Amino acid sequence: MPDGDQSDDRLRPMVNQDLSAVLVWRNHPDVGSFMFNQAEITPQEHQQWFKRTSMEEGRHLLIFECDGRPRGFVNVHMRAADRIADWGFYVAPDAVRGTGRRLGDTALNYTFSFLEAHKLCARALAYNRKSIKFHLALGFQQEGVLRDQHFDGHGYHDVACFGLLSGEWHRSK
């Protein structure tokens, strides 16, 4: 699989042996509190999700490795008909500063060069200022805000929507 700008950074397909680490990352409060589903995920739910989702056409469940160690998770869902993809991701909570940017660059290179996506879409809960800033730093354009779009069991939250076109990504490199 194509690598990002850092020579030791790479994406590889997620396998069963990654499930425990990814579950720990996902359930960590620094990650889970910004997810659309904030409930703690059980190992059984996680296993069922992986089994079901990894079989979906156009779904790429990936582990981001830097310096030879798994440091993040990337989920790209590519619709073949229009070459438009959606993504989600998170970095291991104990990853060093800058790992997120390395993951982002590597995942965008994968999406636009390897998968040949035309557009990559993203959504973030509007209170997740860190994710919004991150997407803008990667070159995404904020395309709108869906008001009171997400109910978390306690209240409604706005959802920020982003898009990045292949040409924009390639021009920035």
Backbone as ProteinMPNN parsed JSONL, in Angstrom:
{"seq_chain_A": "MPDGDQSDDRLRPMVNQDLSAVLVWRNHPDVGSFMFNQAEITPQEHQQWFKRTSMEEGRHLLIFECDGRPRGFVNVHMRAADRIADWGFYVAPDAVRGTGRRLGDTALNYTFSFLEAHKLCARALAYNRKSIKFHLALGFQQEGVLRDQHFDGHGYHDVACFGLLSGEWHRSK", "coords_chain_A": {"N_chain_A": [[0.837, -1.183, 0.0], [0.429, 2.28, -0.671], [2.585, 4.666, 0.839], [2.666, 7.476, 3.156], [4.023, 10.791, 3.586], [6.048, 10.43, 5.493], [8.731, 8.239, 5.81], [8.597, 5.927, 7.384], [5.926, 5.531, 7.823], [2.846, 3.859, 7.367], [-0.095, 2.292, 6.012], [-2.034, -0.543, 6.712], [-4.1, -3.427, 6.123], [-6.602, -3.984, 8.597], [-6.573, -6.63, 10.952], [-7.73, -9.585, 12.725], [-6.019, -9.783, 14.959], [-5.596, -7.156, 15.644], [-7.814, -6.264, 16.945], [-8.092, -6.05, 19.816], [-6.363, -3.93, 20.586], [-7.403, -1.798, 19.047], [-9.96, -1.644, 20.114], [-9.399, -0.829, 22.756], [-8.324, 1.715, 22.195], [-10.601, 2.921, 21.007], [-12.485, 2.907, 23.089], [-11.329, 4.557, 24.934], [-11.588, 7.495, 26.924], [-10.627, 9.898, 25.732], [-11.005, 9.454, 23.062], [-13.533, 8.147, 22.66], [-15.376, 10.046, 23.653], [-15.808, 11.797, 21.619], [-17.043, 10.482, 19.618], [-19.767, 9.528, 17.447], [-21.35, 7.467, 18.421], [-21.215, 7.133, 21.667], [-21.203, 5.192, 23.569], [-19.669, 2.672, 25.589], [-17.963, 0.125, 23.961], [-18.363, -3.349, 23.811], [-16.179, -6.255, 23.9], [-17.382, -8.355, 22.424], [-19.307, -7.004, 20.844], [-17.545, -5.479, 19.356], [-16.084, -7.432, 17.953], [-18.179, -8.53, 16.402], [-18.882, -6.245, 14.906], [-16.498, -5.897, 13.434], [-16.381, -8.286, 11.949], [-18.719, -8.073, 10.377], [-18.453, -5.52, 9.103], [-15.988, -5.636, 7.777], [-16.562, -7.176, 5.611], [-18.002, -5.631, 3.882], [-18.497, -4.239, 0.695], [-16.179, -2.034, -0.746], [-15.267, -1.078, 1.653], [-12.652, -0.103, 3.72], [-10.791, -1.037, 6.249], [-8.319, 0.004, 8.222], [-5.044, -0.085, 9.659], [-2.944, 2.289, 10.998], [0.463, 2.59, 10.94], [3.358, 3.798, 12.453], [6.803, 4.233, 12.65], [7.044, 1.482, 12.86], [5.075, 0.643, 14.647], [1.675, 0.033, 15.578], [-0.423, 2.806, 15.524], [-2.819, 4.032, 15.058], [-6.211, 4.078, 13.741], [-8.025, 3.774, 10.715], [-10.887, 4.252, 8.779], [-12.173, 3.875, 5.741], [-14.744, 4.35, 3.494], [-15.577, 3.61, 0.382], [-17.527, 4.52, -2.298], [-18.028, 2.909, -5.151], [-19.389, 3.592, -7.506], [-19.492, 6.424, -7.798], [-17.033, 7.264, -6.935], [-16.743, 8.577, -4.529], [-15.848, 8.967, -1.201], [-16.158, 8.26, 2.316], [-14.768, 8.984, 5.519], [-13.432, 7.936, 8.694], [-11.562, 8.081, 11.715], [-9.071, 7.484, 14.237], [-6.494, 8.191, 16.585], [-4.122, 6.409, 18.531], [-4.505, 6.926, 21.981], [-2.17, 7.391, 23.48], [-0.32, 8.231, 21.667], [2.411, 10.084, 20.265], [2.656, 13.662, 19.957], [1.733, 15.003, 16.835], [1.328, 12.653, 15.514], [-1.277, 12.332, 14.578], [-1.409, 14.08, 12.364], [0.415, 12.825, 10.686], [-0.92, 10.389, 10.297], [-3.192, 11.41, 8.985], [-2.102, 12.519, 6.567], [-1.026, 10.195, 5.407], [-3.327, 8.587, 5.136], [-4.887, 10.178, 3.417], [-3.289, 10.227, 1.141], [-3.416, 7.504, 0.493], [-6.191, 7.254, -0.01], [-6.646, 9.035, -2.19], [-4.627, 8.43, -4.061], [-4.178, 5.574, -4.195], [-6.812, 4.404, -3.951], [-8.039, 6.043, -5.718], [-10.017, 8.004, -5.291], [-12.474, 10.503, -5.966], [-13.524, 12.389, -4.25], [-13.316, 13.02, -0.76], [-15.222, 12.721, 2.087], [-16.164, 14.031, 5.3], [-17.363, 14.016, 8.68], [-17.959, 15.77, 11.701], [-18.705, 16.096, 15.141], [-19.936, 19.198, 16.16], [-18.91, 20.329, 18.477], [-16.439, 19.264, 18.642], [-13.815, 20.683, 18.407], [-11.11, 20.208, 17.94], [-11.054, 18.191, 15.949], [-12.313, 19.546, 13.867], [-10.515, 21.656, 13.382], [-8.329, 20.077, 12.64], [-9.231, 18.837, 10.22], [-9.5, 21.111, 8.581], [-6.835, 21.944, 8.525], [-5.743, 19.882, 7.043], [-6.648, 20.502, 4.554], [-9.299, 20.193, 3.882], [-12.523, 21.491, 3.006], [-14.986, 23.224, 4.785], [-18.206, 22.297, 4.331], [-20.687, 22.685, 5.279], [-23.089, 22.898, 8.003], [-24.974, 20.718, 9.815], [-27.706, 21.32, 11.538], [-28.588, 20.531, 14.88], [-28.378, 17.762, 14.368], [-27.516, 15.379, 15.486], [-28.424, 13.233, 18.08], [-27.453, 12.46, 21.266], [-28.515, 11.027, 23.328], [-28.757, 12.654, 25.437], [-28.903, 15.255, 24.519], [-29.268, 17.38, 21.589], [-26.953, 17.853, 18.892], [-25.013, 19.891, 16.72], [-23.652, 19.014, 13.512], [-20.683, 19.188, 11.782], [-19.789, 19.318, 8.378], [-17.477, 18.175, 5.969], [-15.425, 18.347, 3.009], [-13.033, 17.131, 0.671], [-11.444, 17.433, -2.355], [-9.952, 15.397, -4.887], [-8.23, 16.734, -6.714], [-7.598, 19.026, -5.238], [-6.19, 17.916, -3.11], [-3.967, 16.73, -4.463], [-2.784, 19.012, -5.626], [-1.853, 20.284, -3.363], [0.33, 18.835, -2.596]], "CA_chain_A": [[0.0, 0.0, 0.0], [1.249, 3.481, -0.724], [2.904, 5.312, 2.104], [2.54, 8.926, 3.221], [5.257, 11.546, 3.461], [7.049, 9.896, 6.4], [9.179, 6.97, 5.234], [8.227, 4.797, 8.23], [4.477, 5.518, 8.003], [2.143, 3.036, 6.399], [-1.396, 1.734, 6.33], [-2.189, -1.945, 6.36], [-5.44, -3.892, 6.486], [-6.843, -4.422, 9.971], [-6.781, -8.073, 11.089], [-8.264, -9.971, 14.039], [-5.041, -9.524, 16.014], [-5.64, -5.731, 15.978], [-9.077, -5.923, 17.587], [-7.986, -5.637, 21.217], [-5.767, -2.586, 20.658], [-8.344, -0.827, 18.483], [-11.044, -1.497, 21.084], [-8.883, -0.004, 23.848], [-8.274, 3.096, 21.7], [-11.968, 3.4, 20.772], [-13.187, 3.102, 24.353], [-10.637, 5.537, 25.773], [-12.384, 8.728, 26.991], [-10.136, 10.923, 24.8], [-11.514, 9.103, 21.735], [-14.958, 7.84, 22.714], [-16.223, 11.209, 23.949], [-16.029, 12.552, 20.382], [-17.654, 9.59, 18.64], [-21.214, 9.652, 17.339], [-21.819, 6.504, 19.403], [-20.288, 7.3, 22.782], [-21.3, 4.058, 24.481], [-18.515, 1.781, 25.609], [-18.152, -1.032, 23.085], [-17.888, -4.592, 24.418], [-15.382, -7.066, 22.965], [-18.268, -9.103, 21.531], [-19.826, -6.039, 19.863], [-16.423, -5.085, 18.494], [-15.828, -8.57, 17.073], [-19.295, -8.592, 15.446], [-18.722, -5.098, 14.003], [-15.389, -6.161, 12.526], [-16.77, -9.368, 11.037], [-19.737, -7.543, 9.459], [-17.971, -4.369, 8.343], [-14.862, -5.994, 6.905], [-17.108, -7.848, 4.43], [-18.715, -4.671, 3.049], [-17.808, -3.799, -0.514], [-15.685, -0.664, -0.702], [-14.864, -0.715, 3.017], [-11.223, -0.287, 3.985], [-10.477, -0.914, 7.668], [-6.866, 0.077, 8.129], [-4.227, 0.257, 10.817], [-1.849, 3.203, 10.698], [1.689, 2.286, 11.666], [4.51, 4.686, 12.285], [7.971, 3.699, 13.344], [6.851, 0.056, 13.049], [4.094, 0.338, 15.693], [0.304, 0.487, 15.33], [-0.669, 4.053, 16.257], [-4.124, 4.598, 14.751], [-7.2, 3.335, 12.962], [-8.656, 4.543, 9.642], [-12.009, 3.563, 8.144], [-12.565, 4.559, 4.498], [-15.82, 3.663, 2.783], [-15.561, 4.117, -0.988], [-18.638, 4.135, -3.17], [-17.388, 2.704, -6.456], [-20.141, 4.203, -8.602], [-19.176, 7.84, -7.999], [-15.683, 7.489, -6.415], [-16.805, 9.446, -3.362], [-15.584, 8.173, -0.007], [-16.299, 8.832, 3.652], [-13.758, 8.418, 6.395], [-13.367, 8.157, 10.117], [-10.22, 7.703, 12.158], [-8.597, 7.953, 15.532], [-5.1, 7.912, 16.904], [-3.935, 5.847, 19.865], [-4.468, 8.026, 22.95], [-0.816, 7.648, 23.983], [0.578, 8.563, 20.543], [3.125, 11.36, 20.412], [2.125, 14.8, 19.224], [2.079, 14.969, 15.415], [0.929, 11.374, 14.924], [-2.531, 12.54, 13.846], [-1.111, 14.671, 11.059], [1.053, 11.777, 9.897], [-2.01, 9.497, 9.909], [-4.014, 12.1, 7.99], [-1.395, 12.584, 5.283], [-0.914, 8.839, 4.864], [-4.666, 8.141, 4.745], [-5.327, 10.934, 2.239], [-2.525, 9.715, 0.006], [-4.015, 6.201, 0.183], [-7.531, 7.454, -0.566], [-6.628, 9.711, -3.489], [-3.69, 7.813, -5.008], [-4.405, 4.136, -4.327], [-8.234, 4.149, -4.231], [-8.416, 6.984, -6.78], [-11.267, 8.689, -4.952], [-12.671, 11.864, -6.472], [-13.801, 13.253, -3.11], [-13.383, 12.406, 0.557], [-16.134, 13.451, 2.968], [-15.985, 13.795, 6.73], [-18.305, 14.672, 9.587], [-17.476, 15.887, 13.08], [-19.598, 16.793, 16.052], [-19.504, 20.596, 16.124], [-18.139, 20.678, 19.673], [-15.116, 18.659, 18.524], [-12.999, 21.732, 17.773], [-9.832, 19.63, 17.514], [-11.274, 17.516, 14.669], [-12.612, 20.574, 12.861], [-9.227, 22.302, 13.074], [-7.523, 19.065, 11.957], [-9.698, 18.71, 8.841], [-9.153, 22.331, 7.854], [-5.376, 21.928, 8.325], [-5.451, 18.907, 5.984], [-7.103, 21.038, 3.276], [-10.743, 20.027, 3.701], [-13.384, 22.663, 3.06], [-16.218, 22.978, 5.517], [-19.273, 22.411, 3.345], [-21.945, 23.019, 5.931], [-23.372, 22.448, 9.357], [-26.296, 20.133, 9.977], [-28.128, 21.781, 12.856], [-29.264, 19.547, 15.735], [-28.422, 16.542, 13.56], [-27.167, 14.17, 16.244], [-28.912, 13.133, 19.451], [-26.566, 11.54, 21.975], [-29.203, 10.491, 24.493], [-28.924, 13.747, 26.4], [-29.236, 16.472, 23.801], [-28.972, 17.448, 20.157], [-25.692, 18.527, 18.567], [-24.745, 20.186, 15.322], [-22.625, 18.198, 12.867], [-19.949, 19.89, 10.734], [-19.522, 18.461, 7.216], [-16.275, 18.582, 5.249], [-15.101, 17.653, 1.781], [-11.737, 17.384, 0.05], [-11.41, 16.885, -3.706], [-8.673, 14.821, -5.29], [-7.383, 17.774, -7.293], [-7.122, 19.892, -4.144], [-5.155, 17.17, -2.376], [-2.768, 16.579, -5.282], [-2.145, 20.329, -5.771], [-1.212, 20.673, -2.096], [1.508, 17.992, -2.362]], "C_chain_A": [[0.873, 1.234, 0.0], [1.434, 4.089, 0.654], [2.647, 6.807, 2.004], [3.902, 9.574, 3.087], [6.377, 10.998, 4.346], [7.441, 8.492, 5.928], [8.772, 5.761, 6.073], [6.725, 4.696, 8.469], [3.833, 4.648, 6.939], [0.762, 2.671, 6.93], [-1.38, 0.272, 5.919], [-3.597, -2.369, 6.744], [-5.503, -4.319, 7.956], [-7.118, -5.925, 9.964], [-7.276, -8.357, 12.508], [-7.311, -9.647, 15.186], [-5.018, -8.055, 16.442], [-6.84, -5.363, 16.837], [-8.923, -5.417, 19.015], [-7.396, -4.237, 21.338], [-6.735, -1.524, 20.147], [-9.507, -0.599, 19.445], [-10.606, -0.634, 22.268], [-8.832, 1.456, 23.409], [-9.677, 3.675, 21.614], [-12.693, 3.718, 22.066], [-12.507, 4.096, 25.285], [-11.441, 6.839, 25.779], [-11.925, 9.828, 26.029], [-10.595, 10.671, 23.37], [-13.036, 8.987, 21.775], [-15.862, 9.035, 22.941], [-16.509, 12.056, 22.714], [-16.654, 11.709, 19.283], [-19.159, 9.854, 18.574], [-21.892, 8.67, 18.291], [-20.82, 6.539, 20.552], [-20.35, 6.169, 23.801], [-20.01, 3.251, 24.446], [-18.863, 0.529, 24.821], [-17.591, -2.269, 23.796], [-17.014, -5.354, 23.413], [-16.25, -7.839, 21.976], [-18.856, -8.184, 20.45], [-18.753, -5.658, 18.855], [-16.107, -6.188, 17.485], [-16.915, -8.674, 16.003], [-19.212, -7.461, 14.439], [-17.637, -5.393, 12.969], [-15.765, -7.224, 11.5], [-17.737, -8.849, 9.972], [-19.148, -6.47, 8.529], [-16.844, -4.73, 7.383], [-15.317, -6.707, 5.636], [-17.804, -6.879, 3.472], [-17.872, -4.264, 1.848], [-17.407, -2.335, -0.374], [-15.222, -0.201, 0.661], [-13.403, -1.061, 3.223], [-10.983, 0.008, 5.458], [-8.967, -1.061, 7.784], [-6.222, 0.429, 9.465], [-3.097, 1.158, 10.327], [-0.667, 2.826, 11.581], [2.707, 3.374, 11.404], [5.623, 4.146, 13.174], [7.768, 2.231, 13.724], [5.808, -0.336, 14.084], [2.711, 0.812, 15.276], [0.008, 1.719, 16.186], [-2.014, 4.679, 15.92], [-4.953, 3.694, 13.871], [-7.827, 4.278, 11.946], [-9.724, 3.661, 9.007], [-12.416, 4.394, 6.929], [-13.637, 3.714, 3.83], [-15.973, 4.328, 1.42], [-16.758, 3.596, -1.756], [-18.087, 4.085, -4.591], [-18.084, 3.471, -7.569], [-19.733, 5.648, -8.868], [-17.792, 8.232, -7.477], [-15.663, 8.542, -5.303], [-16.702, 8.563, -2.128], [-15.887, 8.985, 1.248], [-15.203, 8.22, 4.513], [-14.026, 8.754, 7.84], [-12.021, 7.63, 10.576], [-10.065, 8.059, 13.624], [-7.176, 7.47, 15.73], [-5.067, 7.299, 18.299], [-3.79, 6.984, 20.869], [-3.071, 8.359, 23.476], [0.182, 7.996, 22.871], [1.219, 9.926, 20.766], [2.466, 12.435, 19.544], [2.625, 14.75, 17.774], [1.672, 13.684, 14.73], [-0.346, 11.529, 14.105], [-2.299, 13.106, 12.463], [-0.471, 13.638, 10.148], [0.013, 10.775, 9.41], [-2.841, 10.137, 8.811], [-3.357, 12.133, 6.625], [-1.321, 11.212, 4.619], [-2.268, 8.34, 4.361], [-5.172, 8.886, 3.517], [-4.568, 10.49, 0.995], [-3.096, 8.373, -0.451], [-5.344, 6.389, -0.544], [-7.488, 8.04, -1.971], [-5.692, 9.066, -4.505], [-3.982, 6.332, -5.239], [-5.856, 3.822, -4.694], [-8.763, 5.009, -5.374], [-9.785, 7.612, -6.543], [-11.294, 10.058, -5.614], [-12.828, 12.839, -5.309], [-13.811, 12.415, -1.838], [-14.216, 13.31, 1.456], [-15.873, 13.076, 4.415], [-17.079, 14.528, 7.495], [-17.672, 14.701, 10.971], [-18.554, 16.559, 13.914], [-19.061, 18.212, 16.224], [-18.727, 21.014, 17.367], [-16.732, 20.078, 19.645], [-14.202, 19.614, 17.747], [-11.672, 21.176, 17.245], [-9.974, 18.949, 16.149], [-11.556, 18.522, 13.56], [-11.322, 21.263, 12.426], [-8.33, 21.352, 12.27], [-7.932, 18.949, 10.492], [-9.331, 19.941, 8.019], [-7.654, 22.381, 7.572], [-4.966, 20.954, 7.227], [-5.91, 19.399, 4.606], [-8.578, 20.831, 2.989], [-11.423, 21.395, 3.729], [-14.593, 22.311, 3.909], [-17.365, 23.283, 4.571], [-20.621, 22.722, 3.98], [-21.993, 22.533, 7.363], [-24.803, 21.934, 9.367], [-26.743, 20.432, 11.414], [-28.912, 20.698, 13.596], [-29.42, 18.194, 15.04], [-28.212, 15.266, 14.371], [-27.691, 14.267, 17.676], [-28.087, 12.089, 20.166], [-27.203, 10.9, 23.204], [-29.462, 11.538, 25.549], [-29.363, 15.03, 25.719], [-28.856, 16.373, 22.339], [-27.696, 18.253, 19.936], [-25.613, 18.77, 17.069], [-23.634, 19.267, 14.816], [-22.004, 19.02, 11.742], [-19.594, 18.898, 9.629], [-18.364, 19.049, 6.414], [-16.128, 17.783, 3.968], [-13.736, 18.066, 1.275], [-11.735, 16.68, -1.3], [-10.005, 16.391, -4.043], [-7.721, 15.883, -5.837], [-6.811, 18.719, -6.244], [-6.004, 19.203, -3.374], [-3.867, 17.105, -3.187], [-2.054, 17.92, -5.5], [-1.396, 20.737, -4.518], [0.073, 19.888, -1.83], [2.648, 18.356, -3.23]], "O_chain_A": [[1.945, 1.238, 0.605], [0.551, 4.029, 1.51], [2.438, 7.342, 0.916], [4.83, 8.979, 2.538], [7.547, 11.095, 3.977], [6.573, 7.656, 5.677], [8.616, 4.669, 5.528], [6.29, 3.85, 9.251], [4.213, 4.686, 5.769], [0.496, 2.735, 8.13], [-0.787, -0.098, 4.906], [-4.223, -1.741, 7.598], [-4.574, -4.935, 8.48], [-7.81, -6.431, 9.081], [-7.244, -7.485, 13.376], [-7.756, -9.275, 16.271], [-4.474, -7.736, 17.5], [-6.884, -4.268, 17.4], [-9.57, -4.438, 19.387], [-7.891, -3.433, 22.128], [-6.868, -0.463, 20.757], [-9.988, 0.527, 19.575], [-11.374, 0.208, 22.732], [-9.246, 2.342, 24.157], [-9.925, 4.784, 22.087], [-13.437, 4.697, 22.136], [-13.065, 4.441, 26.327], [-11.931, 7.25, 24.727], [-12.75, 10.611, 25.558], [-10.575, 11.587, 22.548], [-13.737, 9.652, 21.013], [-17.0, 9.045, 22.473], [-17.363, 12.941, 22.757], [-16.782, 12.162, 18.145], [-19.751, 10.347, 19.534], [-22.904, 9.007, 18.905], [-19.705, 6.032, 20.426], [-19.621, 6.189, 24.793], [-19.347, 3.158, 23.413], [-19.933, -0.051, 24.999], [-16.477, -2.237, 24.318], [-17.106, -5.118, 22.208], [-15.887, -7.964, 20.806], [-18.894, -8.551, 19.275], [-19.017, -5.531, 17.659], [-15.889, -5.913, 16.305], [-16.61, -8.881, 14.829], [-19.443, -7.674, 13.248], [-17.831, -5.167, 11.774], [-15.49, -7.066, 10.31], [-17.582, -9.159, 8.791], [-19.334, -6.522, 7.313], [-16.764, -4.177, 6.286], [-14.544, -6.831, 4.686], [-18.159, -7.269, 2.36], [-16.681, -3.98, 1.977], [-18.201, -1.502, 0.062], [-14.822, 0.953, 0.818], [-12.971, -2.177, 2.936], [-10.973, 1.168, 5.87], [-8.407, -2.115, 7.482], [-6.796, 1.149, 10.283], [-2.391, 0.834, 9.372], [-0.782, 2.754, 12.804], [2.891, 3.814, 10.269], [5.395, 3.674, 14.288], [8.248, 1.779, 14.764], [5.658, -1.521, 14.383], [2.58, 1.882, 14.681], [0.163, 1.691, 17.407], [-2.333, 5.751, 16.435], [-4.478, 2.693, 13.334], [-8.128, 5.43, 12.258], [-9.496, 2.482, 8.733], [-12.946, 5.495, 7.078], [-13.46, 2.513, 3.626], [-16.437, 5.464, 1.318], [-16.977, 2.389, -1.852], [-17.723, 5.116, -5.157], [-17.422, 3.952, -8.489], [-19.635, 6.063, -10.024], [-17.409, 9.399, -7.562], [-14.7, 9.294, -5.156], [-17.381, 7.542, -2.021], [-15.874, 10.216, 1.239], [-14.763, 7.095, 4.277], [-14.735, 9.705, 8.17], [-11.406, 6.815, 9.889], [-10.84, 8.841, 14.174], [-6.727, 6.492, 15.133], [-5.892, 7.634, 19.148], [-3.024, 7.918, 20.63], [-2.82, 9.496, 23.876], [1.388, 8.049, 23.11], [0.626, 10.809, 21.386], [1.815, 12.142, 18.542], [3.802, 14.486, 17.525], [1.666, 13.613, 13.501], [-0.477, 10.917, 13.045], [-2.92, 12.666, 11.495], [-0.784, 13.583, 8.958], [0.048, 10.353, 8.254], [-3.163, 9.488, 7.816], [-3.995, 11.806, 5.624], [-1.529, 11.087, 3.412], [-2.352, 7.741, 3.288], [-5.823, 8.287, 2.66], [-5.149, 10.391, -0.086], [-3.242, 8.135, -1.65], [-5.592, 5.758, -1.571], [-8.22, 7.587, -2.852], [-5.947, 9.152, -5.707], [-4.028, 5.89, -6.387], [-6.111, 3.067, -5.632], [-9.823, 4.723, -5.93], [-10.599, 7.736, -7.457], [-10.255, 10.692, -5.797], [-12.337, 13.967, -5.36], [-14.25, 11.265, -1.833], [-13.953, 14.507, 1.573], [-15.426, 11.971, 4.723], [-17.64, 15.518, 7.025], [-16.948, 13.785, 11.362], [-19.231, 17.478, 13.452], [-17.859, 18.402, 16.412], [-17.955, 21.971, 17.31], [-15.924, 20.356, 20.531], [-13.867, 19.374, 16.586], [-11.174, 21.63, 16.215], [-9.111, 19.11, 15.286], [-11.082, 18.358, 12.436], [-11.074, 21.43, 11.232], [-7.654, 21.776, 11.332], [-7.072, 18.96, 9.61], [-8.895, 19.813, 6.875], [-7.243, 22.815, 6.496], [-3.959, 21.167, 6.552], [-5.591, 18.774, 3.595], [-9.062, 21.259, 1.941], [-10.957, 22.326, 4.386], [-15.16, 21.227, 3.773], [-17.481, 24.4, 4.067], [-21.591, 22.993, 3.273], [-21.087, 21.864, 7.86], [-25.73, 22.641, 8.972], [-26.219, 19.865, 12.372], [-29.78, 20.038, 13.025], [-30.475, 17.564, 15.12], [-28.681, 14.196, 13.982], [-27.439, 15.242, 18.385], [-28.024, 10.943, 19.722], [-26.51, 10.301, 24.026], [-30.282, 11.344, 26.447], [-30.122, 15.809, 26.295], [-28.213, 15.417, 21.906], [-27.393, 19.193, 20.671], [-26.082, 17.966, 16.263], [-22.791, 18.805, 15.585], [-22.711, 19.493, 10.853], [-19.154, 17.782, 9.903], [-18.284, 20.26, 6.209], [-16.646, 16.672, 3.856], [-13.328, 19.217, 1.432], [-11.991, 15.479, -1.382], [-9.009, 16.911, -3.54], [-6.548, 15.925, -5.466], [-5.667, 19.159, -6.357], [-4.998, 19.823, -3.03], [-2.791, 17.392, -2.663], [-0.825, 17.95, -5.552], [-0.405, 21.462, -4.599], [0.83, 20.241, -0.926], [3.709, 17.737, -3.148]]}, "name": "protein", "num_of_chains": 1, "seq": "MPDGDQSDDRLRPMVNQDLSAVLVWRNHPDVGSFMFNQAEITPQEHQQWFKRTSMEEGRHLLIFECDGRPRGFVNVHMRAADRIADWGFYVAPDAVRGTGRRLGDTALNYTFSFLEAHKLCARALAYNRKSIKFHLALGFQQEGVLRDQHFDGHGYHDVACFGLLSGEWHRSK"}
